Amino acid sequence: MGEYLADSNIFIDHLRRHASMEPFMARAEQEGYGLHISTLTLAEIESGQSMNSLTNRQEANFLLSKFETIAVNDGIAQRAGEMRRIYGIEIIDALIAATALSVNATLVTRNIKHFEGIPELEIKTLA
């Protein structure tokens, strides 16, 4: 049906118990969407203090197992550099946006402001 690439904040908010990502995942699975993350999202999740908890680490690993991890390659890096130069966004956000575009995915984020200036990027927010 389609593809989603989840931004880091979706996982971080879930692990901090601010907002569950489980309804999003269930809906995506039901509708046949592929789920992806960038290797940068993986690094951001792993670097969080919440990962010091064994329970959170196990939960994160379970959630991450449902997503295909997309590595940053030369094409993604070049496109991200162009986006940073053209739209003035942070490099991490540019890399995540470029990763979403590389797999024709809708970016799922709670930080729309970081990405709304990129006209070619389709964005979905979670309430």
HUSUL-V844331 format. One record per run of one state. SS is the DSSP state (hx for helix, st for strand, lp for the rest). FROM is the first residue (numbers start at 1). TO is the last residue. If there is no record, write none. Layout:
ss from to
SS FROM TO
SS FROM TO
This chain:
ss from to
lp 1 1
st 2 6
lp 7 7
hx 8 15
lp 16 21
hx 22 30
lp 31 32
st 33 38
hx 39 47
lp 48 48
hx 49 52
lp 53 53
hx 54 64
lp 65 67
st 68 70
lp 71 73
hx 74 87
lp 88 90
hx 91 102
lp 103 105
st 106 109
lp 110 111
hx 112 114
lp 115 122
st 123 125
lp 126 127
